[in-house]
Amino acid sequence: QVQVMESGGGLVQAGGALNLSCTASGTTFDDLTMGWFRQAPGKEREVVSCISRSGSGIRYSDSVKDRFTISRDNAKKTLNLQMNSLKPDDTAMYYCAADPEVFGYDDEWDELTYNFWGQGTQVTVSS
C-alpha cells in the first residue's frame, strides 16, 4: 500500500510564494507517476500539475503555468510544488496523488487514474 503525505500549506498574501512537499512510502518512489490537484470550496477537484517517473515529463494547467514549478527528487523521495505569484484564486486544498500504474500523457492528467492520495494541505491566499 502506498502512503502519500503533503506538507507546506499555509496562509500567504497575494503575490507571495509557498512550497508544497509530498512524500510517498510503501513502494519504490521512482516507480510513481505523481501529480498535484486542488479543490476550492464549492468547486470540483482540478489538476494542477503532473510529473513522470523520471521527472522529464511535466505538465501544468493553464491557470498555474509560468507561476508554479513541479519537481521531484527521487533520491530524497520527495515531490515539490513551488508556487509563486500566488493569487486569491489559488486558494484551495491541495492534494498530492501517486500511482505506479499510471502511464501515458492522458492518464497522467486524469485524477481518476490515481489510486493513492494524501490528506491534503490547505493553501489560502489573501487579497
Beta strands, then each sheet from edge to edge (+ up, - down):
strand 1: 3-7
strand 2: 10-13
strand 3: 18-25
strand 4: 33-39
strand 5: 46-51
strand 6: 58-60
strand 7: 68-73
strand 8: 78-83
strand 9: 92-99
strand 10: 116-117
strand 11: 121-126
sheet 1: 1+ 3- 8+ 7-
sheet 2: 2+ 11+ 9- 4+ 5- 6+
sheet 3: 2+ 11+ 9- 10+
end
